[in-house]
Amino acid sequence: MANPTDRKYSNEHEWVKLEGDVAIVGITDYAQEQLTDIVFVELPEVGRQVKAGDSAAVLESVKSVADVYAPCDGEVADVNSSLEDHPEKVNDDAYGAGWIFKLKTSGPDLSALMEADAYQAFVDAEG
């Protein structure tokens, strides 16, 4: 699956899509493929303050456990609570229904993140 060009990507395989002052965060299609079948999602608490690089959520798969890191500073404004009963949404639709949390930000600094083509080159080099 091609990486959508309307978002930025981290070297930890998170994506972030800005909608005004809200940053929607999930993991990339590559990340969900590496994790295999996700069986549990530990979501952050709404209202929690996070800094870029903080572990904000945890994904458990049949293969391993992985942290989901905040790509920018902000306050957790919303979580995808449907993942509690249907964690497989992350596998099925990583860039859509599988989003994990939203951060309320004030002028987020996404300069350390990659554009879609740079992220794809990063993944290709990793594989």
DSSP file (Angstrom, degrees, kcal/mol; ACC not computed):
  #  RESIDUE AA STRUCTURE BP1 BP2  ACC     N-H-->O    O-->H-N    N-H-->O    O-->H-N    TCO  KAPPA ALPHA  PHI   PSI    X-CA   Y-CA   Z-CA
    1    1 A M              0   0    0      0, 0.0     2,-0.1     0, 0.0    29,-0.1   0.000 360.0 360.0 360.0 134.9    0.0    0.0    0.0
    2    2 A A        -     0   0    0      1,-0.1    27,-0.1    27,-0.1     3,-0.0  -0.440 360.0-112.2 -70.9 145.4    1.3    3.4   -0.9
    3    3 A N        -     0   0    0    113,-0.1    -1,-0.1    -2,-0.1   117,-0.1  -0.682  37.4-111.5 -78.9 125.1    1.9    5.8    2.0
    4    4 A P    >   -     0   0    0      0, 0.0     3,-0.6     0, 0.0    -1,-0.1  -0.264  16.5-143.6 -57.0 141.5   -0.6    8.7    1.8
    5    5 A T  T 3  S+     0   0    0      1,-0.2   111,-0.1   110,-0.1   112,-0.1   0.459  87.5  79.4 -87.4  -0.9    1.0   12.0    0.9
    6    6 A D  T 3  S+     0   0    0    109,-0.1    12,-0.3     2,-0.0     2,-0.3   0.171  94.2  48.8 -92.6  19.2   -1.3   14.1    3.2
    7    7 A R  S <  S-     0   0    0     -3,-0.6   109,-0.3    10,-0.1     2,-0.3  -0.918  76.4-117.0-147.3 172.2    0.7   13.1    6.4
    8    8 A K  E     -A   16   0A   0      8,-2.5     8,-2.2    -2,-0.3     2,-0.3  -0.766  24.8-142.9-113.8 160.5    4.2   12.9    7.8
    9    9 A Y  E     -AB  15 114A   0    105,-2.4   105,-3.4    -2,-0.3     2,-0.2  -0.941   1.4-144.7-130.9 144.6    6.0    9.9    9.0
   10   10 A S    >   -     0   0    0      4,-2.5     3,-1.6    -2,-0.3   103,-0.1  -0.642  29.2-117.2-101.8 162.9    8.4    9.0   11.9
   11   11 A N  T 3  S+     0   0    0      1,-0.3    -1,-0.1    -2,-0.2   102,-0.0   0.496 116.9  64.0 -76.7  -0.8   11.3    6.7   11.8
   12   12 A E  T 3  S-     0   0    0      2,-0.1    -1,-0.3    57,-0.1    57,-0.1   0.287 122.8-107.1 -98.2   6.2    9.4    4.7   14.5
   13   13 A H  S <  S+     0   0    0     -3,-1.6    15,-2.5     1,-0.3     2,-0.3   0.762  74.5 134.3  74.5  30.2    6.7    4.1   11.8
   14   14 A E  E     - C   0  27A   0     13,-0.2    -4,-2.5    17,-0.1     2,-0.3  -0.756  40.4-150.8 -96.4 155.6    4.0    6.4   13.1
   15   15 A W  E     -AC   9  26A   0     11,-2.5    11,-1.8    -2,-0.3     2,-0.4  -0.914   6.2-162.4-119.4 154.9    2.1    8.7   10.8
   16   16 A V  E     -AC   8  25A   0     -8,-2.2    -8,-2.5    -2,-0.3     2,-0.5  -0.998   3.6-168.8-138.3 133.7    0.5   12.0   11.7
   17   17 A K  E     - C   0  24A   0      7,-2.3     7,-3.0    -2,-0.4     2,-0.4  -0.987  17.1-141.4-122.8 123.2   -2.1   13.9    9.8
   18   18 A L  E     + C   0  23A   0     -2,-0.5     2,-0.4   -12,-0.3     5,-0.2  -0.701  20.6 176.7 -87.8 132.7   -2.8   17.5   10.8
   19   19 A E  E >  S- C   0  22A   0      3,-3.0     3,-1.4    -2,-0.4     2,-0.4  -0.843  70.8 -58.4-129.6  94.1   -6.4   18.8   10.7
   20   20 A G  T 3  S-     0   0    0     -2,-0.4    -1,-0.0     1,-0.2     0, 0.0  -0.574 120.4 -17.9  67.3-124.2   -6.2   22.4   12.0
   21   21 A D  T 3  S+     0   0    0     -2,-0.4    84,-3.5    -3,-0.1     2,-0.5   0.149 120.5  95.1 -99.9  18.9   -4.6   22.2   15.5
   22   22 A V  E <   -CD  19 104A   0     -3,-1.4    -3,-3.0    82,-0.2     2,-0.6  -0.942  59.1-157.1-112.9 129.6   -5.4   18.4   15.8
   23   23 A A  E     -CD  18 103A   0     80,-2.9    80,-2.7    -2,-0.5     2,-0.4  -0.922   7.7-153.6-105.6 116.0   -2.8   15.8   15.0
   24   24 A I  E     -CD  17 102A   0     -7,-3.0    -7,-2.3    -2,-0.6     2,-0.4  -0.768  17.8-161.7 -88.9 133.0   -4.3   12.4   14.2
   25   25 A V  E     +CD  16 101A   0     76,-2.9    75,-3.1    -2,-0.4    76,-1.4  -0.933  23.2 138.3-125.2 139.1   -1.8    9.6   14.9
   26   26 A G  E     -C   15   0A   0    -11,-1.8   -11,-2.5    -2,-0.4     2,-0.3  -0.871  47.4 -89.8-153.2-172.6   -1.6    6.0   13.8
   27   27 A I  E     -C   14   0A   0     71,-0.3   -13,-0.2   -13,-0.3   -14,-0.1  -0.787  44.4-104.0-108.2 158.0    1.0    3.4   12.6
   28   28 A T     >  -     0   0    0    -15,-2.5     4,-2.3    -2,-0.3     5,-0.2  -0.254  25.6-112.0 -76.9 164.0    2.0    2.8    9.1
   29   29 A D  H  > S+     0   0    0      1,-0.2     4,-2.0     2,-0.2     5,-0.2   0.887 120.6  55.3 -60.1 -39.6    1.0    0.0    6.9
   30   30 A Y  H  > S+     0   0    0      1,-0.2     4,-2.1     2,-0.2    -1,-0.2   0.924 107.3  49.8 -58.7 -44.9    4.6   -1.2    7.0
   31   31 A A  H  > S+     0   0    0      1,-0.2     4,-2.2     2,-0.2    -2,-0.2   0.918 109.8  49.0 -62.8 -44.5    4.5   -1.3   10.8
   32   32 A Q  H  X S+     0   0    0     -4,-2.3     4,-1.5     1,-0.2    -1,-0.2   0.862 110.1  52.6 -67.0 -32.5    1.2   -3.2   11.0
   33   33 A E  H  < S+     0   0    0     -4,-2.0    -1,-0.2     2,-0.2    -2,-0.2   0.903 110.1  48.4 -65.8 -39.9    2.6   -5.8    8.6
   34   34 A Q  H  < S+     0   0    0     -4,-2.1    -2,-0.2     1,-0.2    -1,-0.2   0.870 113.9  46.2 -67.4 -36.9    5.8   -6.2   10.7
   35   35 A L  H  < S-     0   0    0     -4,-2.2    28,-0.7     1,-0.2    29,-0.4   0.787  96.0-160.7 -73.7 -27.0    3.7   -6.6   13.9
   36   36 A T     <  +     0   0    0     -4,-1.5     2,-0.4    -5,-0.2    -1,-0.2  -0.451  58.0  13.1  68.8-148.2    1.3   -9.1   12.2
   37   37 A D  S    S-     0   0    0     -2,-0.1    25,-1.8     1,-0.1     2,-0.4  -0.369  73.7-145.8 -67.0 113.2   -2.1   -9.6   13.8
   38   38 A I  E     +G   61   0B   0     -2,-0.4    23,-0.3    23,-0.2    53,-0.1  -0.657  23.7 172.3 -80.3 127.1   -2.8   -7.0   16.4
   39   39 A V  E     +     0   0B   0     21,-2.7     2,-0.3    -2,-0.4    22,-0.2   0.544  61.0  24.4-113.7 -12.6   -4.8   -8.4   19.3
   40   40 A F  E     -G   60   0B   0     20,-1.7    20,-3.0    47,-0.1     2,-0.4  -0.978  54.9-163.0-156.8 140.5   -4.8   -5.6   21.9
   41   41 A V  E     -G   59   0B   0     -2,-0.3     2,-0.8    18,-0.2    18,-0.2  -0.990   7.6-157.5-127.1 123.0   -4.4   -1.8   21.9
   42   42 A E  E     -G   58   0B   0     16,-3.3    16,-2.1    -2,-0.4    -2,-0.0  -0.888  22.4-156.5 -97.8 110.4   -3.6    0.1   25.1
   43   43 A L        -     0   0    0     -2,-0.8    14,-0.1    14,-0.2    58,-0.1  -0.514  15.9-109.2 -88.2 152.9   -4.9    3.6   24.4
   44   44 A P        -     0   0    0      0, 0.0     2,-0.4     0, 0.0    -1,-0.1  -0.339  39.7 -97.3 -73.5 162.9   -3.6    6.8   26.2
   45   45 A E    >   -     0   0    0     11,-0.1     3,-2.0     1,-0.1    31,-0.3  -0.670  39.2-111.2 -81.9 131.7   -5.8    8.6   28.6
   46   46 A V  T 3  S+     0   0    0     -2,-0.4    31,-0.2     1,-0.3     3,-0.1  -0.415 106.1  31.0 -60.7 134.7   -7.7   11.6   27.2
   47   47 A G  T 3  S+     0   0    0     29,-3.1    -1,-0.3     1,-0.4     2,-0.2   0.193  85.5 136.8  98.3 -14.3   -6.2   14.8   28.7
   48   48 A R    <   -     0   0    0     -3,-2.0    28,-2.9    28,-0.1     2,-0.4  -0.450  51.2-133.9 -67.9 135.1   -2.7   13.3   29.1
   49   49 A Q  E     -E   75   0A   0     26,-0.2     2,-0.3    -2,-0.2    26,-0.2  -0.763  28.2-176.1 -88.0 132.8    0.1   15.7   28.1
   50   50 A V  E     -E   74   0A   0     24,-3.1    24,-2.4    -2,-0.4     2,-0.3  -0.948  16.8-145.6-129.8 153.0    2.7   14.2   25.8
   51   51 A K    >   -     0   0    0     -2,-0.3     3,-2.6    22,-0.2    19,-0.3  -0.818  45.1 -80.2-109.0 153.8    6.0   15.4   24.4
   52   52 A A  T 3  S+     0   0    0     -2,-0.3    21,-0.1     1,-0.3     3,-0.1  -0.309 121.1  24.3 -52.5 129.4    7.3   14.3   21.0
   53   53 A G  T 3  S+     0   0    0     17,-3.3    -1,-0.3     1,-0.3     2,-0.1   0.246  89.7 131.2  95.6 -12.5    8.9   10.9   21.4
   54   54 A D    <   -     0   0    0     -3,-2.6    16,-2.8    16,-0.2     2,-0.5  -0.471  67.6-110.7 -70.7 143.3    6.9    9.9   24.5
   55   55 A S  E     + H   0  69B   0     14,-0.2    14,-0.3     1,-0.2     3,-0.1  -0.651  44.8 168.6 -70.2 124.1    5.3    6.5   24.4
   56   56 A A  E     +     0   0B   0     12,-3.3     2,-0.3    -2,-0.5    13,-0.2   0.681  57.5  10.6-113.7 -26.3    1.6    7.2   24.1
   57   57 A A  E     - H   0  68B   0     11,-1.6    11,-3.0   -14,-0.1     2,-0.4  -0.937  62.8-136.1-148.3 166.7    0.0    3.9   23.3
   58   58 A V  E     -GH  42  67B   0    -16,-2.1   -16,-3.3    -2,-0.3     2,-0.5  -0.996   9.4-160.6-133.3 135.0    0.9    0.2   23.2
   59   59 A L  E     -GH  41  66B   0      7,-3.2     7,-3.0    -2,-0.4     2,-0.5  -0.950   5.1-162.4-113.3 132.9    0.0   -2.4   20.6
   60   60 A E  E     +GH  40  65B   0    -20,-3.0   -21,-2.7    -2,-0.5   -20,-1.7  -0.957  13.0 176.4-113.4 132.5    0.2   -6.1   21.2
   61   61 A S  E     -G   38   0B   0      3,-3.4   -23,-0.2    -2,-0.5   -25,-0.1  -0.714  49.2 -98.8-121.3 176.9    0.3   -8.5   18.4
   62   62 A V  S    S+     0   0    0    -25,-1.8   -26,-0.1    -2,-0.2   -24,-0.1   0.696 125.4  41.0 -66.7 -15.9    0.6  -12.3   18.2
   63   63 A K  S    S-     0   0    0    -28,-0.7     2,-0.3     1,-0.3    -1,-0.2   0.805 124.3 -29.1-100.9 -38.4    4.3  -11.7   17.5
   64   64 A S        -     0   0    0    -29,-0.4    -3,-3.4     2,-0.0     2,-0.4  -0.925  54.9 -97.1-164.7-177.8    5.3   -8.8   19.8
   65   65 A V  E     -H   60   0B   0     -2,-0.3     2,-0.4    -5,-0.2    -5,-0.2  -0.971  36.4-174.1-120.1 137.0    4.5   -5.7   21.8
   66   66 A A  E     -H   59   0B   0     -7,-3.0    -7,-3.2    -2,-0.4     2,-0.2  -0.994  19.3-132.3-137.1 138.7    5.2   -2.2   20.4
   67   67 A D  E     -H   58   0B   0     -2,-0.4     2,-0.5    -9,-0.2    -9,-0.2  -0.567  13.7-143.3 -80.4 150.0    5.0    1.3   21.7
   68   68 A V  E     -H   57   0B   0    -11,-3.0   -12,-3.3    -2,-0.2   -11,-1.6  -0.982  23.2-149.3-112.3 120.9    3.3    4.0   19.7
   69   69 A Y  E     -H   55   0B   0     -2,-0.5   -14,-0.2   -14,-0.3   -17,-0.1  -0.632  17.4-110.1 -96.7 147.3    5.2    7.3   20.1
   70   70 A A        -     0   0    0    -16,-2.8   -17,-3.3   -19,-0.3   -16,-0.2  -0.592  21.4-155.3 -70.0 128.0    3.8   10.8   20.0
   71   71 A P  S    S+     0   0    0      0, 0.0     2,-0.3     0, 0.0    41,-0.2   0.629  74.8   7.4 -81.5 -12.2    5.1   12.5   16.9
   72   72 A C  S    S-     0   0    0    -21,-0.1     2,-0.1   -18,-0.1   -19,-0.1  -0.957  91.4 -79.3-156.1 169.2    4.7   16.0   18.4
   73   73 A D        +     0   0    0     -2,-0.3     2,-0.3   -22,-0.1   -22,-0.2  -0.448  69.3 106.0 -72.1 148.3    3.9   17.7   21.7
   74   74 A G  E     -E   50   0A   0    -24,-2.4   -24,-3.1    31,-0.1     2,-0.5  -0.973  64.1 -78.6 167.7-176.0    0.2   18.0   22.7
   75   75 A E  E     -EF  49 104A   0     29,-2.1    29,-3.3    -2,-0.3     2,-0.5  -0.946  46.7-110.7-113.6 132.0   -2.7   16.9   24.8
   76   76 A V  E     + F   0 103A   0    -28,-2.9   -29,-3.1    -2,-0.5    27,-0.3  -0.482  41.9 172.5 -63.4 114.9   -4.5   13.7   24.0
   77   77 A A  E     -     0   0A   0     25,-2.8     2,-0.3    -2,-0.5    -1,-0.2   0.705  60.5  -0.6 -98.7 -25.8   -7.9   15.0   22.8
   78   78 A D  E     - F   0 102A   0     24,-1.3    24,-2.8   -33,-0.1    -1,-0.3  -0.985  57.2-153.2-161.5 153.9   -9.5   11.8   21.6
   79   79 A V  E     - F   0 101A   0     -2,-0.3     2,-1.7    22,-0.2    22,-0.2  -0.946  32.0-112.2-130.7 155.5   -8.7    8.1   21.3
   80   80 A N    >   +     0   0    0     20,-2.3     3,-2.2    -2,-0.3     4,-0.2  -0.627  38.0 177.7 -86.7  81.4  -10.1    5.5   18.9
   81   81 A S  T >>  +     0   0    0     -2,-1.7     3,-1.5     1,-0.3     4,-0.5   0.688  69.5  75.5 -63.9 -18.4  -12.1    3.5   21.5
   82   82 A S  H >> S+     0   0    0      1,-0.3     4,-1.8     2,-0.2     3,-0.5   0.740  83.5  69.1 -64.7 -19.5  -13.4    1.1   18.8
   83   83 A L  H <4 S+     0   0    0     -3,-2.2    -1,-0.3     1,-0.2   -42,-0.2   0.721  83.9  70.5 -70.6 -19.8   -9.9   -0.4   18.8
   84   84 A E  H <4 S+     0   0    0     -3,-1.5    -1,-0.2    -4,-0.2    -2,-0.2   0.906 115.0  24.2 -62.8 -40.1  -10.6   -1.8   22.3
   85   85 A D  H << S+     0   0    0     -4,-0.5    -2,-0.2    -3,-0.5    -1,-0.2   0.667 136.8  33.9 -95.4 -20.5  -13.1   -4.3   20.9
   86   86 A H    ><  +     0   0    0     -4,-1.8     3,-2.0    -5,-0.2     4,-0.2  -0.503  59.3 158.5-136.1  65.4  -11.7   -4.4   17.3
   87   87 A P  T >   +     0   0    0      0, 0.0     3,-1.7     0, 0.0     4,-0.5   0.733  68.1  77.6 -62.5 -20.1   -7.9   -4.0   17.4
   88   88 A E  T 3> S+     0   0    0      1,-0.3     4,-2.7     2,-0.2     3,-0.4   0.653  71.7  82.1 -65.3 -13.6   -7.7   -5.6   14.0
   89   89 A K  H <> S+     0   0    0     -3,-2.0     4,-2.7     1,-0.2     9,-0.3   0.832  84.8  59.8 -58.8 -30.3   -8.8   -2.3   12.5
   90   90 A V  H <4 S+     0   0    0     -3,-1.7    -1,-0.2    -4,-0.2    -2,-0.2   0.906 110.8  40.2 -64.3 -40.0   -5.2   -1.3   12.7
   91   91 A N  H  4 S+     0   0    0     -4,-0.5     3,-0.4    -3,-0.4    -2,-0.2   0.898 119.1  46.1 -71.6 -41.2   -4.2   -4.2   10.4
   92   92 A D  H  < S+     0   0    0     -4,-2.7    -2,-0.2     1,-0.2    -3,-0.2   0.833 133.9   8.2 -74.2 -34.0   -7.2   -3.7    8.1
   93   93 A D    ><> +     0   0    0     -4,-2.7     5,-2.5    -5,-0.2     3,-1.7  -0.470  65.2 168.5-151.6  67.8   -7.1    0.1    7.6
   94   94 A A  T 3 5S+     0   0    0     -3,-0.4   -67,-0.2     1,-0.3    -1,-0.1   0.796  83.4  42.4 -57.0 -32.6   -3.9    1.5    9.1
   95   95 A Y  T 3 5S+     0   0    0    -69,-0.1    -1,-0.3     4,-0.1    -5,-0.1   0.388 128.2  20.2 -98.3   3.9   -4.4    4.9    7.5
   96   96 A G  T X 5S+     0   0    0     -3,-1.7     3,-1.7    -7,-0.2    -2,-0.1   0.266 130.3  11.9-131.1-103.1   -8.1    5.2    8.1
   97   97 A A  T 3 5S+     0   0    0      1,-0.3    -3,-0.1    -8,-0.1    -7,-0.1   0.625 118.7  68.7 -63.2 -13.4  -10.3    3.4   10.7
   98   98 A G  T 3 < +     0   0    0     -5,-2.5   -71,-0.3    -9,-0.3    -1,-0.3   0.249  65.9 133.6 -92.5  13.8   -7.1    2.2   12.4
   99   99 A W    <   -     0   0    0     -3,-1.7   -73,-0.3    -6,-0.2   -16,-0.1  -0.266  41.6-158.0 -58.3 155.4   -6.0    5.6   13.7
  100  100 A I        -     0   0    0    -75,-3.1   -20,-2.3     1,-0.4     2,-0.3   0.851  53.8 -13.0-109.5 -49.7   -5.0    5.4   17.4
  101  101 A F  E     -DF  25  79A   0    -76,-1.4   -76,-2.9   -22,-0.2     2,-0.4  -0.976  51.1-132.2-151.8 165.1   -5.2    8.8   19.1
  102  102 A K  E     -DF  24  78A   0    -24,-2.8   -25,-2.8    -2,-0.3   -24,-1.3  -0.968  16.7-153.3-122.3 138.4   -5.6   12.5   18.4
  103  103 A L  E     -DF  23  76A   0    -80,-2.7   -80,-2.9    -2,-0.4     2,-0.6  -0.930  11.8-139.6-111.8 132.6   -3.4   15.3   19.9
  104  104 A K  E     +DF  22  75A   0    -29,-3.3   -29,-2.1    -2,-0.5     2,-0.3  -0.816  38.2 179.4 -84.3 123.2   -4.5   18.9   20.4
  105  105 A T        -     0   0    0    -84,-3.5     2,-0.4    -2,-0.6   -31,-0.1  -0.772  33.6-141.9-124.2 165.3   -1.5   20.9   19.5
  106  106 A S  S    S-     0   0    0     -2,-0.3   -33,-0.1   -33,-0.2   -85,-0.1  -0.872  88.0 -28.7-128.7 101.0   -0.4   24.5   19.3
  107  107 A G  S    S-     0   0    0     -2,-0.4    -1,-0.1     1,-0.1   -86,-0.1   0.983  83.7-144.3  59.4  62.4    1.8   24.9   16.3
  108  108 A P        -     0   0    0      0, 0.0     2,-0.9     0, 0.0    -1,-0.1  -0.255   4.1-131.9 -62.7 142.6    3.2   21.4   16.2
  109  109 A D        +     0   0    0      1,-0.1     3,-0.3   -36,-0.1   -36,-0.1  -0.836  37.1 161.1 -94.9 104.1    6.8   21.0   15.1
  110  110 A L    >   +     0   0    0     -2,-0.9     3,-1.9     1,-0.2    -1,-0.1   0.161  37.9 113.7-106.2  16.6    6.8   18.2   12.5
  111  111 A S  T 3  S+     0   0    0      1,-0.3    -1,-0.2     3,-0.0    -2,-0.0   0.753  72.4  57.1 -63.6 -24.7   10.2   19.2   11.0
  112  112 A A  T 3  S+     0   0    0     -3,-0.3    -1,-0.3   -41,-0.2     2,-0.2   0.551  94.1  89.6 -82.3  -6.3   11.8   15.9   12.2
  113  113 A L  S <  S-     0   0    0     -3,-1.9     2,-0.3  -103,-0.1  -103,-0.2  -0.499  74.2-120.3 -93.5 162.1    9.2   13.9   10.3
  114  114 A M  B     -B    9   0A   0   -105,-3.4  -105,-2.4    -2,-0.2     2,-0.1  -0.660  15.0-119.9-101.8 152.4    9.5   12.6    6.8
  115  115 A E     >  -     0   0    0     -2,-0.3     4,-2.5  -107,-0.2     5,-0.2  -0.385  44.9 -95.5 -74.5 166.8    7.3   13.1    3.7
  116  116 A A  H  > S+     0   0    0   -109,-0.3     4,-2.3     1,-0.2     5,-0.2   0.879 124.0  48.5 -56.5 -43.7    5.8   10.0    2.2
  117  117 A D  H  > S+     0   0    0      2,-0.2     4,-1.9     1,-0.2    -1,-0.2   0.888 112.5  48.1 -68.6 -37.6    8.5    9.4   -0.4
  118  118 A A  H  > S+     0   0    0      2,-0.2     4,-2.1     1,-0.2    -1,-0.2   0.884 111.3  51.3 -67.9 -38.4   11.3    9.9    2.1
  119  119 A Y  H  X S+     0   0    0     -4,-2.5     4,-2.6     2,-0.2    -2,-0.2   0.919 108.3  51.6 -63.9 -42.4    9.5    7.4    4.5
  120  120 A Q  H  X S+     0   0    0     -4,-2.3     4,-2.7     1,-0.2    -2,-0.2   0.907 109.6  49.5 -61.6 -41.0    9.2    4.9    1.7
  121  121 A A  H  X S+     0   0    0     -4,-1.9     4,-2.1     2,-0.2    -1,-0.2   0.889 110.2  51.9 -63.0 -38.8   13.0    5.2    1.0
  122  122 A F  H  X S+     0   0    0     -4,-2.1     4,-1.6     2,-0.2    -2,-0.2   0.926 111.7  45.8 -62.0 -46.6   13.6    4.7    4.7
  123  123 A V  H  X S+     0   0    0     -4,-2.6     4,-2.1     1,-0.2    -2,-0.2   0.912 111.4  52.0 -63.8 -43.5   11.5    1.6    4.8
  124  124 A D  H  < S+     0   0    0     -4,-2.7    -1,-0.2     1,-0.2    -2,-0.2   0.891 110.5  48.4 -61.2 -39.3   13.1    0.2    1.6
  125  125 A A  H  < S+     0   0    0     -4,-2.1    -1,-0.2     1,-0.2    -2,-0.2   0.819 111.5  50.8 -69.9 -30.9   16.6    0.8    3.2
  126  126 A E  H  <        0   0    0     -4,-1.6    -2,-0.2     1,-0.2    -1,-0.2   0.851 360.0 360.0 -73.3 -35.4   15.5   -1.0    6.4
  127  127 A G     <        0   0    0     -4,-2.1    -1,-0.2    -5,-0.1    -2,-0.2   0.447 360.0 360.0 -80.7 360.0   14.1   -4.1    4.6
